[in-house]
Amino acid sequence: MRFDCWGDGHSVLADYPTAKESLYALLRQILRYQVGQSEPFLTRIPQYVLHEGDKTTLRRADNSADTTTMQEADAGLVFTREEMKSLSFEGLVAKLSQVAEDLAKQQAGHIFSKIDEAAARVGNFVDAQGQAFGKAVFLEALEKLEVNFDPKTQEPTGPGLVIPRSREKEFLAEIATWESDPEFHRRYDETMAKKKVEWRAREDRRKLVD
């Protein structure tokens, strides 16, 4: 462990840069974990390191493209003088959870705003017109989605359904009732069969290009 000393020539204050860097790395890991706990869907989104620049461009198979400018997310961490003297590691982690919640809310808000913009631009959205979330709305939305499948299992690899935490119990209770509805299962199976045909056609085109 490296040990540095600095002072005014009379008093000396010890510094442990290696230990501090290790602590910072641990806290960053904890913060990333807490962000995922605050908005679990964020953990399912692939992440990449952008080494330079402030924009990314997504280019699709049909050669259409979208450019996204990086958005800053920030949150403050404030300590009183008394906390600085006595705050435990557990107390610090608890404070980080609020920071994580703020960051997760900002990231989620940015993602959903970009999804709204893209969907509105091409008309690929469902206007429920005040209806409560239910089977009809779900099936209509599913019709508009591009669904991929696992080549080995032939099972769908998406889509995901993001549910507001404040209404999680309500949504899950509603979805549970669909299990006993044969008409829902029939329409769902028909839709997924069509999606599999569309996926196979996309895969065939991709193989021809490769």
Secondary structure, DSSP 8 states (H G I E B T S, - for coil): ---EEEESSSSEEEE-HHHHHHHHHHHHHHHHHHHHHHSGGGGGS------S-SEEEEE-TTS-EEEEE-----------HHHHHH--HHHHHHHHHHHHHHHHHHHHHHHHHHHHHHHHHHT-----TT--S-HHHHHHHHHHS---B-TTT--B--------GGGHHHHHHHHHHHTT-HHHHHHHHHHHHHHHHHHHHHHHHHHHH-
